[in-house]
Amino acid sequence: MKSRGRYQDSRLRSGAQGRGQINKPFREQVRTTIETRRLILRPFESGDAEAAFARFGDAIVMRFTPTGPDTSIEQTKARLAKYEEHQTAHGFSRWIILDRQLARPIGDSGLLALQEYGRIDLGFRLAQSYWGKGLATEAASAWVPVAFDDFHIDRLTAFVHPGNVASIRVLEKLRFHTEGRETIMGMNSILFSLGAQDVSPVEVRLTSPMI
């Protein structure tokens, strides 16, 4: 199977092949995992709430997020429930990032269908102690071939606060193009995009489904 883009080699474990369409529910509910050299990404589960709150409640980690930090673990539980609903509807969502060696949760990354804007948005976020190690690039780049080849998404977008220099650099490394300034979810943002036609095919190894 071919995958577009010169991104780090990732192994997608998935029993589902389908389209990540904004208005079409994803019917198959299959447990999926994306593995990279240093990371494991999987859908959030209810048991992840406590560890997730440590990041979602961190004002520094969340300072460039339109909603700001979560103020209680109940708010984090509600956030994860929405991610799970999105996963059921589309087959993808924001997933938890685990340190592959320690199986420790360190952040989240994934795709969200922004209904109001008619876009599928790529996002990534890490705990402070994992900044500056190239892990955001590793997690985000793993999603690009999955989006284009597994879900046949034609175009990805990402919006970033102008002050979020680190995230801007990640998107530039992935060859996202700047489209301009826009207010998105109430936040002054730079809009980036990457089309399937903008990247070149490379081989991606597929392993057997993980159910």
Contacts in CASP RR format, 6 or more apart in sequence:
PFRMAT RR
TARGET T0000
AUTHOR 0000-0000-0000
METHOD contacts of the structure
MODEL  1
MKSRGRYQDSRLRSGAQGRGQINKPFREQVRTTIETRRLILRPFESGDAE
AAFARFGDAIVMRFTPTGPDTSIEQTKARLAKYEEHQTAHGFSRWIILDR
QLARPIGDSGLLALQEYGRIDLGFRLAQSYWGKGLATEAASAWVPVAFDD
FHIDRLTAFVHPGNVASIRVLEKLRFHTEGRETIMGMNSILFSLGAQDVS
PVEVRLTSPMI
1 149 0 8 1.000
1 204 0 8 1.000
1 206 0 8 1.000
2 149 0 8 1.000
2 201 0 8 1.000
2 202 0 8 1.000
2 203 0 8 1.000
2 204 0 8 1.000
3 145 0 8 1.000
3 148 0 8 1.000
3 149 0 8 1.000
3 201 0 8 1.000
3 202 0 8 1.000
3 203 0 8 1.000
3 204 0 8 1.000
4 144 0 8 1.000
4 145 0 8 1.000
4 148 0 8 1.000
4 149 0 8 1.000
4 196 0 8 1.000
4 199 0 8 1.000
4 200 0 8 1.000
4 201 0 8 1.000
4 202 0 8 1.000
5 144 0 8 1.000
5 145 0 8 1.000
5 175 0 8 1.000
5 199 0 8 1.000
5 200 0 8 1.000
5 201 0 8 1.000
5 202 0 8 1.000
6 199 0 8 1.000
6 200 0 8 1.000
6 202 0 8 1.000
7 141 0 8 1.000
7 142 0 8 1.000
7 144 0 8 1.000
7 145 0 8 1.000
7 174 0 8 1.000
7 202 0 8 1.000
8 36 0 8 1.000
8 37 0 8 1.000
8 138 0 8 1.000
8 141 0 8 1.000
8 142 0 8 1.000
9 36 0 8 1.000
9 37 0 8 1.000
9 204 0 8 1.000
9 205 0 8 1.000
10 34 0 8 1.000
10 35 0 8 1.000
10 36 0 8 1.000
10 141 0 8 1.000
10 142 0 8 1.000
10 145 0 8 1.000
10 146 0 8 1.000
10 204 0 8 1.000
11 34 0 8 1.000
11 35 0 8 1.000
11 36 0 8 1.000
11 204 0 8 1.000
11 205 0 8 1.000
11 206 0 8 1.000
11 207 0 8 1.000
12 32 0 8 1.000
12 34 0 8 1.000
12 35 0 8 1.000
12 145 0 8 1.000
12 146 0 8 1.000
12 150 0 8 1.000
12 204 0 8 1.000
12 206 0 8 1.000
12 207 0 8 1.000
13 32 0 8 1.000
13 33 0 8 1.000
13 34 0 8 1.000
13 35 0 8 1.000
13 207 0 8 1.000
13 208 0 8 1.000
13 209 0 8 1.000
13 210 0 8 1.000
14 30 0 8 1.000
14 32 0 8 1.000
14 33 0 8 1.000
14 150 0 8 1.000
14 206 0 8 1.000
14 209 0 8 1.000
14 210 0 8 1.000
15 28 0 8 1.000
15 30 0 8 1.000
15 32 0 8 1.000
15 209 0 8 1.000
15 210 0 8 1.000
15 211 0 8 1.000
16 26 0 8 1.000
16 28 0 8 1.000
16 30 0 8 1.000
16 32 0 8 1.000
16 91 0 8 1.000
16 150 0 8 1.000
17 150 0 8 1.000
18 26 0 8 1.000
18 28 0 8 1.000
18 150 0 8 1.000
18 151 0 8 1.000
18 152 0 8 1.000
19 151 0 8 1.000
19 152 0 8 1.000
19 153 0 8 1.000
20 26 0 8 1.000
20 90 0 8 1.000
20 91 0 8 1.000
20 92 0 8 1.000
20 113 0 8 1.000
20 120 0 8 1.000
20 151 0 8 1.000
20 152 0 8 1.000
20 153 0 8 1.000
21 90 0 8 1.000
22 90 0 8 1.000
22 113 0 8 1.000
22 115 0 8 1.000
22 118 0 8 1.000
22 120 0 8 1.000
23 115 0 8 1.000
25 88 0 8 1.000
25 89 0 8 1.000
25 90 0 8 1.000
26 88 0 8 1.000
26 89 0 8 1.000
26 90 0 8 1.000
26 91 0 8 1.000
26 92 0 8 1.000
28 91 0 8 1.000
29 88 0 8 1.000
30 209 0 8 1.000
30 211 0 8 1.000
31 42 0 8 1.000
31 43 0 8 1.000
31 210 0 8 1.000
31 211 0 8 1.000
32 42 0 8 1.000
32 43 0 8 1.000
32 91 0 8 1.000
32 210 0 8 1.000
33 40 0 8 1.000
33 41 0 8 1.000
33 42 0 8 1.000
33 210 0 8 1.000
34 40 0 8 1.000
34 41 0 8 1.000
34 42 0 8 1.000
34 95 0 8 1.000
34 142 0 8 1.000
34 143 0 8 1.000
34 146 0 8 1.000
35 41 0 8 1.000
35 100 0 8 1.000
36 100 0 8 1.000
36 138 0 8 1.000
36 139 0 8 1.000
36 142 0 8 1.000
37 100 0 8 1.000
37 138 0 8 1.000
38 99 0 8 1.000
38 100 0 8 1.000
38 101 0 8 1.000
38 135 0 8 1.000
38 138 0 8 1.000
39 97 0 8 1.000
39 98 0 8 1.000
39 99 0 8 1.000
39 100 0 8 1.000
39 135 0 8 1.000
39 138 0 8 1.000
39 139 0 8 1.000
39 142 0 8 1.000
40 97 0 8 1.000
40 98 0 8 1.000
40 100 0 8 1.000
40 103 0 8 1.000
41 95 0 8 1.000
41 96 0 8 1.000
41 97 0 8 1.000
41 98 0 8 1.000
41 109 0 8 1.000
41 110 0 8 1.000
41 139 0 8 1.000
41 142 0 8 1.000
42 95 0 8 1.000
42 96 0 8 1.000
42 98 0 8 1.000
43 83 0 8 1.000
43 84 0 8 1.000
43 87 0 8 1.000
43 93 0 8 1.000
43 95 0 8 1.000
43 96 0 8 1.000
44 52 0 8 1.000
44 80 0 8 1.000
44 83 0 8 1.000
44 84 0 8 1.000
44 87 0 8 1.000
44 93 0 8 1.000
44 94 0 8 1.000
44 95 0 8 1.000
44 96 0 8 1.000
44 108 0 8 1.000
45 80 0 8 1.000
45 84 0 8 1.000
45 96 0 8 1.000
46 77 0 8 1.000
46 80 0 8 1.000
46 81 0 8 1.000
46 84 0 8 1.000
48 80 0 8 1.000
48 96 0 8 1.000
48 105 0 8 1.000
49 73 0 8 1.000
49 76 0 8 1.000
49 77 0 8 1.000
49 80 0 8 1.000
50 73 0 8 1.000
51 105 0 8 1.000
52 76 0 8 1.000
52 79 0 8 1.000
52 80 0 8 1.000
52 96 0 8 1.000
52 105 0 8 1.000
52 108 0 8 1.000
53 70 0 8 1.000
53 73 0 8 1.000
53 76 0 8 1.000
54 127 0 8 1.000
55 61 0 8 1.000
55 62 0 8 1.000
55 107 0 8 1.000
55 108 0 8 1.000
55 125 0 8 1.000
55 126 0 8 1.000
55 127 0 8 1.000
56 62 0 8 1.000
56 69 0 8 1.000
56 70 0 8 1.000
56 75 0 8 1.000
56 76 0 8 1.000
56 79 0 8 1.000
57 69 0 8 1.000
57 70 0 8 1.000
57 71 0 8 1.000
57 76 0 8 1.000
58 69 0 8 1.000
58 127 0 8 1.000
58 128 0 8 1.000
59 68 0 8 1.000
59 69 0 8 1.000
60 128 0 8 1.000
61 69 0 8 1.000
61 125 0 8 1.000
61 126 0 8 1.000
61 127 0 8 1.000
61 128 0 8 1.000
62 68 0 8 1.000
62 69 0 8 1.000
62 70 0 8 1.000
62 125 0 8 1.000
64 160 0 8 1.000
64 161 0 8 1.000
64 163 0 8 1.000
64 164 0 8 1.000
64 167 0 8 1.000
64 187 0 8 1.000
65 125 0 8 1.000
66 184 0 8 1.000
66 185 0 8 1.000
66 186 0 8 1.000
66 187 0 8 1.000
67 185 0 8 1.000
70 76 0 8 1.000
70 79 0 8 1.000
83 93 0 8 1.000
83 94 0 8 1.000
84 93 0 8 1.000
86 92 0 8 1.000
86 93 0 8 1.000
86 94 0 8 1.000
86 112 0 8 1.000
86 113 0 8 1.000
87 93 0 8 1.000
89 113 0 8 1.000
90 111 0 8 1.000
90 113 0 8 1.000
91 151 0 8 1.000
92 110 0 8 1.000
92 111 0 8 1.000
92 146 0 8 1.000
92 147 0 8 1.000
92 151 0 8 1.000
93 110 0 8 1.000
93 111 0 8 1.000
93 112 0 8 1.000
94 108 0 8 1.000
94 109 0 8 1.000
94 110 0 8 1.000
94 111 0 8 1.000
94 112 0 8 1.000
94 123 0 8 1.000
95 108 0 8 1.000
95 109 0 8 1.000
95 110 0 8 1.000
96 105 0 8 1.000
96 107 0 8 1.000
96 108 0 8 1.000
97 105 0 8 1.000
97 106 0 8 1.000
97 107 0 8 1.000
97 108 0 8 1.000
97 109 0 8 1.000
97 126 0 8 1.000
97 135 0 8 1.000
97 139 0 8 1.000
98 104 0 8 1.000
98 105 0 8 1.000
98 106 0 8 1.000
99 105 0 8 1.000
99 106 0 8 1.000
99 130 0 8 1.000
106 126 0 8 1.000
106 127 0 8 1.000
106 129 0 8 1.000
106 130 0 8 1.000
106 135 0 8 1.000
107 125 0 8 1.000
107 126 0 8 1.000
107 127 0 8 1.000
107 130 0 8 1.000
108 124 0 8 1.000
108 125 0 8 1.000
109 122 0 8 1.000
109 123 0 8 1.000
109 124 0 8 1.000
109 125 0 8 1.000
109 136 0 8 1.000
109 139 0 8 1.000
109 140 0 8 1.000
109 142 0 8 1.000
109 143 0 8 1.000
110 122 0 8 1.000
110 123 0 8 1.000
110 124 0 8 1.000
110 140 0 8 1.000
110 143 0 8 1.000
111 120 0 8 1.000
111 121 0 8 1.000
111 122 0 8 1.000
111 123 0 8 1.000
111 143 0 8 1.000
111 147 0 8 1.000
111 151 0 8 1.000
111 153 0 8 1.000
111 156 0 8 1.000
112 120 0 8 1.000
112 121 0 8 1.000
112 123 0 8 1.000
113 119 0 8 1.000
113 120 0 8 1.000
113 121 0 8 1.000
114 120 0 8 1.000
114 121 0 8 1.000
114 157 0 8 1.000
117 157 0 8 1.000
117 184 0 8 1.000
119 155 0 8 1.000
119 157 0 8 1.000
120 147 0 8 1.000
120 153 0 8 1.000
120 155 0 8 1.000
120 156 0 8 1.000
120 157 0 8 1.000
121 156 0 8 1.000
121 157 0 8 1.000
121 158 0 8 1.000
121 159 0 8 1.000
122 140 0 8 1.000
122 143 0 8 1.000
122 144 0 8 1.000
122 147 0 8 1.000
122 156 0 8 1.000
122 157 0 8 1.000
122 158 0 8 1.000
123 140 0 8 1.000
123 158 0 8 1.000
124 136 0 8 1.000
124 139 0 8 1.000
124 140 0 8 1.000
124 167 0 8 1.000
124 170 0 8 1.000
125 136 0 8 1.000
126 135 0 8 1.000
126 136 0 8 1.000
126 139 0 8 1.000
131 166 0 8 1.000
132 166 0 8 1.000
136 166 0 8 1.000
136 167 0 8 1.000
136 170 0 8 1.000
137 170 0 8 1.000
137 173 0 8 1.000
137 174 0 8 1.000
140 170 0 8 1.000
140 171 0 8 1.000
140 174 0 8 1.000
141 173 0 8 1.000
141 174 0 8 1.000
144 156 0 8 1.000
144 174 0 8 1.000
144 194 0 8 1.000
144 199 0 8 1.000
145 202 0 8 1.000
145 204 0 8 1.000
147 153 0 8 1.000
147 156 0 8 1.000
148 156 0 8 1.000
148 195 0 8 1.000
148 196 0 8 1.000
148 199 0 8 1.000
149 204 0 8 1.000
153 196 0 8 1.000
154 195 0 8 1.000
154 196 0 8 1.000
155 193 0 8 1.000
155 194 0 8 1.000
155 195 0 8 1.000
155 196 0 8 1.000
156 176 0 8 1.000
156 193 0 8 1.000
156 194 0 8 1.000
156 195 0 8 1.000
157 179 0 8 1.000
157 191 0 8 1.000
157 192 0 8 1.000
157 193 0 8 1.000
157 194 0 8 1.000
158 167 0 8 1.000
158 171 0 8 1.000
158 176 0 8 1.000
158 191 0 8 1.000
158 192 0 8 1.000
158 193 0 8 1.000
159 182 0 8 1.000
159 184 0 8 1.000
159 185 0 8 1.000
159 187 0 8 1.000
159 189 0 8 1.000
159 190 0 8 1.000
159 191 0 8 1.000
159 192 0 8 1.000
160 167 0 8 1.000
160 168 0 8 1.000
160 171 0 8 1.000
160 189 0 8 1.000
160 190 0 8 1.000
160 192 0 8 1.000
161 187 0 8 1.000
161 188 0 8 1.000
161 189 0 8 1.000
161 190 0 8 1.000
162 181 0 8 1.000
162 188 0 8 1.000
162 189 0 8 1.000
162 190 0 8 1.000
168 190 0 8 1.000
171 192 0 8 1.000
174 194 0 8 1.000
175 194 0 8 1.000
175 198 0 8 1.000
175 199 0 8 1.000
176 192 0 8 1.000
176 193 0 8 1.000
176 194 0 8 1.000
177 192 0 8 1.000
177 193 0 8 1.000
177 194 0 8 1.000
177 198 0 8 1.000
178 190 0 8 1.000
178 191 0 8 1.000
178 192 0 8 1.000
179 191 0 8 1.000
179 192 0 8 1.000
179 193 0 8 1.000
180 190 0 8 1.000
180 191 0 8 1.000
181 188 0 8 1.000
181 189 0 8 1.000
181 190 0 8 1.000
181 191 0 8 1.000
182 189 0 8 1.000
182 190 0 8 1.000
182 191 0 8 1.000
183 189 0 8 1.000
184 191 0 8 1.000
END
